[in-house]
Amino acid sequence: MTQEVQEWSDELAAALGLDPGVIDVDEILGMTGVVAHAVVRPAAPMSAFLVGLAAGLQGGDRAAIERAVAVTKDLAQAQPDGLGR
């Protein structure tokens, strides 16, 4: 991950009233990479949004984010070969 991405994430989190400390940028980028390759590239930002929404509705703590990321990666990796490729 580049320093610019981390700085942007921290700045955006603060502007949105979020604790930047609960956000693992590498984890989110890894999850979107899995989705982009296993499903289709445009599914990556939508997945990131849905992960954030789900985590927020489930308490917004680190564990909620990790659960949402794990579910998303598992679902993406379970897609039939060839979907979105």
PAZAPA-4460 file (N, C-alpha, C; in steps of 0.05 Angstrom, whole numbers, plus 32768, in hexadecimal, padded with zeros to 4 digits):
% residues 85
    n_x    n_y    n_z   ca_x   ca_y   ca_z    c_x    c_y    c_z   seq   type   mol
   8011   7FE9   8000   8000   8000   8000   8012   8019   8000     1      M     A
   8009   802D   7FF2   8019   8045   7FF1   8012   8057   8009     2      T     A
   8024   8069   800F   8020   807C   8025   8008   808E   801E     3      Q     A
   8004   8094   8005   7FEE   80A5   7FFD   7FD3   8099   8003     4      E     A
   7FD1   807F   7FFF   7FB8   8071   8005   7FB2   8071   8023     5      V     A
   7FC6   806C   8033   7FC3   806D   8050   7FBB   8089   8059     6      Q     A
   7FC8   809D   804E   7FC2   80B9   8056   7FA6   80C0   804E     7      E     A
   7F9D   80B8   8036   7F82   80BD   802D   7F6E   80AF   803F     8      W     A
   7F73   8096   8045   7F61   8087   8056   7F5E   8094   8071     9      S     A
   7F75   809C   807D   7F74   80AA   8097   7F64   80C4   8096    10      D     A
   7F69   80D3   8081   7F5B   80ED   807E   7F3D   80E9   807A    11      E     A
   7F36   80D7   8069   7F1A   80D1   8063   7F0C   80C6   807C    12      L     A
   7F19   80B4   808A   7F0D   80A9   80A2   7F08   80BF   80B7    13      A     A
   7F1B   80D1   80BA   7F17   80E7   80CD   7F00   80F9   80C4    14      A     A
   7EFF   80FF   80AB   7EE9   8110   80A0   7ECE   8104   80A3    15      A     A
   7ECD   80E9   80A3   7EB4   80DA   80A6   7EAE   80D4   80C4    16      L     A
   7EBF   80DD   80D6   7EBB   80D9   80F2   7EC2   80BD   80FB    17      G     A
   7ED4   80AF   80EC   7EDB   8094   80F3   7EF7   8093   8100    18      L     A
   7EFC   807E   810E   7F17   807A   811A   7F29   806D   8105    19      D     A
   7F3C   807B   80FB   7F4E   806F   80E7   7F5D   8056   80F2    20      P     A
   7F5E   8053   810C   7F6D   803D   8117   7F5F   8022   8113    21      G     A
   7F45   8021   810D   7F38   8008   8108   7F39   7FFF   80EB    22      V     A
   7F44   8011   80DA   7F44   800B   80BD   7F5F   7FFF   80B5    23      I     A
   7F5F   7FE7   80AB   7F77   7FDA   80A0   7F76   7FDD   8082    24      D     A
   7F84   7FF1   8078   7F84   7FF7   805B   7F8D   7FDF   804B    25      V     A
   7FA2   7FD1   8053   7FAB   7FBA   8044   7F96   7FA4   8043    26      D     A
   7F87   7FA0   8059   7F72   7F8C   8059   7F5C   7F93   8045    27      E     A
   7F54   7FAC   8045   7F3F   7FB4   8032   7F48   7FB3   8015    28      I     A
   7F61   7FBC   8010   7F6B   7FBA   7FF5   7F6E   7F9C   7FEC    29      L     A
   7F76   7F8B   7FFE   7F78   7F6F   7FF8   7F5D   7F63   7FF1    30      G     A
   7F49   7F6A   8001   7F2E   7F60   7FFC   7F23   7F6A   7FE1    31      M     A
   7F28   7F84   7FDB   7F1E   7F8D   7FC1   7F2D   7F81   7FAA    32      T     A
   7F46   7F7A   7FAE   7F55   7F6C   7F9A   7F4A   7F50   7F94    33      G     A
   7F43   7F42   7FA9   7F37   7F28   7FA6   7F1D   7F2A   7F96    34      V     A
   7F0C   7F3D   7F9E   7EF2   7F41   7F91   7EF7   7F48   7F73    35      V     A
   7F09   7F5B   7F6E   7F0E   7F64   7F53   7F16   7F4D   7F41    36      A     A
   7F26   7F3A   7F4B   7F30   7F24   7F3B   7F1D   7F0C   7F3A    37      H     A
   7F0E   7F08   7F4F   7EFD   7EF0   7F51   7EE1   7EF6   7F45    38      A     A
   7ED8   7F0F   7F46   7EBD   7F15   7F3D   7EC0   7F27   7F24    39      V     A
   7EC2   7F41   7F28   7EC6   7F54   7F12   7ED0   7F6D   7F1F    40      V     A
   7EE1   7F7C   7F11   7EED   7F94   7F1D   7ED9   7FA8   7F29    41      R     A
   7EC3   7FAE   7F1B   7EB1   7FC2   7F27   7EA4   7FB8   7F41    42      P     A
   7EA6   7F9E   7F47   7E9A   7F94   7F60   7EAB   7F9B   7F78    43      A     A
   7EC4   7FA3   7F74   7ED6   7FA9   7F8A   7ECD   7FC1   7F9A    44      A     A
   7EC8   7FD9   7F8D   7EBF   7FEF   7F9E   7EA3   7FEA   7FAB    45      P     A
   7E92   7FDD   7F9C   7E78   7FD6   7FA8   7E7B   7FC4   7FC0    46      M     A
   7E8D   7FB1   7FBE   7E92   7F9F   7FD5   7E9E   7FAF   7FED    47      S     A
   7EB0   7FC2   7FE7   7EBB   7FD2   7FFD   7EA5   7FE2   800B    48      A     A
   7E93   7FED   7FFB   7E7D   7FFC   8007   7E6C   7FE9   8019    49      F     A
   7E65   7FD2   800E   7E54   7FBF   801D   7E62   7FB5   8036    50      L     A
   7E7C   7FB0   8035   7E8B   7FA8   804C   7E89   7FBE   8062    51      V     A
   7E8D   7FD6   8059   7E8C   7FED   806C   7E70   7FF0   8078    52      G     A
   7E5C   7FED   8068   7E40   7FEF   8072   7E3A   7FD9   8085    53      L     A
   7E41   7FC0   807E   7E3C   7FA9   8090   7E4B   7FAC   80AA    54      A     A
   7E65   7FB4   80A8   7E75   7FB7   80C0   7E69   7FCD   80D2    55      A     A
   7E61   7FE3   80C6   7E55   7FF8   80D6   7E3C   7FF0   80E4    56      G     A
   7E2B   7FE2   80D6   7E12   7FD9   80E1   7E16   7FC4   80F7    57      L     A
   7E2D   7FB6   80F6   7E33   7FA1   810A   7E45   7FAC   8120    58      Q     A
   7E46   7FC6   8124   7E55   7FD1   813A   7E6D   7FE2   8132    59      G     A
   7E78   7FDD   811A   7E8E   7FEE   8110   7EA9   7FE9   811D    60      G     A
   7EAB   7FD4   812D   7EC5   7FCF   8139   7ED7   7FBE   8126    61      D     A
   7EEF   7FBA   812F   7F02   7FAB   811E   7EF8   7F8F   8118    62      R     A
   7EEB   7F82   812B   7EE1   7F67   8126   7ECB   7F67   8111    63      A     A
   7EBA   7F7B   8111   7EA4   7F7D   80FD   7EB0   7F81   80E1    64      A     A
   7EC5   7F91   80DF   7ED2   7F95   80C5   7EDF   7F7A   80BC    65      I     A
   7EED   7F6D   80CE   7EFA   7F54   80C6   7EE5   7F3F   80BD    66      E     A
   7ECE   7F3D   80CB   7EB9   7F2A   80C3   7EAF   7F31   80A7    67      R     A
   7EA9   7F4A   80A2   7E9E   7F52   8088   7EB2   7F4D   8072    68      A     A
   7ECC   7F52   8077   7EE1   7F4D   8063   7EE3   7F2F   805D    69      V     A
   7EE2   7F1F   8072   7EE5   7F02   806F   7ECE   7EF7   805F    70      A     A
   7EB5   7EFF   8065   7E9E   7EF6   8056   7EA0   7EFE   8039    71      V     A
   7EA9   7F16   8033   7EAB   7F20   8018   7EC0   7F10   8008    72      T     A
   7ED8   7F0C   8015   7EED   7EFD   8007   7EE4   7EE0   8002    73      K     A
   7ED8   7ED4   8016   7ECE   7EB8   8012   7EBA   7EB6   7FFC    74      D     A
   7EA7   7EC9   7FFB   7E93   7EC8   7FE6   7E9F   7ECD   7FCB    75      L     A
   7EB1   7EE0   7FC9   7EBE   7EE5   7FAF   7ECE   7ECD   7FA5    76      A     A
   7EDD   7EC1   7FB8   7EEE   7EAA   7FB0   7EDD   7E91   7FA9    77      Q     A
   7EC4   7E91   7FB2   7EB3   7E7A   7FAC   7EA4   7E7D   7F91    78      A     A
   7EA9   7E94   7F83   7E9C   7E98   7F6A   7EA6   7E84   7F55    79      Q     A
   7E94   7E7B   7F43   7E9C   7E68   7F2E   7EB2   7E74   7F1D    80      P     A
   7EC4   7E63   7F14   7EDA   7E6B   7F02   7ECE   7E7A   7EEA    81      D     A
   7EDB   7E8F   7EE3   7ED3   7E9D   7ECB   7EC0   7EB4   7ED0    82      G     A
   7EB4   7EB6   7EE8   7EA2   7ECC   7EED   7EB2   7EE6   7EEE    83      L     A
   7EAB   7EF8   7EDC   7EB7   7F12   7EDB   7ED3   7F13   7ED0    84      G     A
   7EDD   7EFD   7EC5   7EF8   7EFE   7EBB   7EF9   7F00   7E9D    85      R     A
***
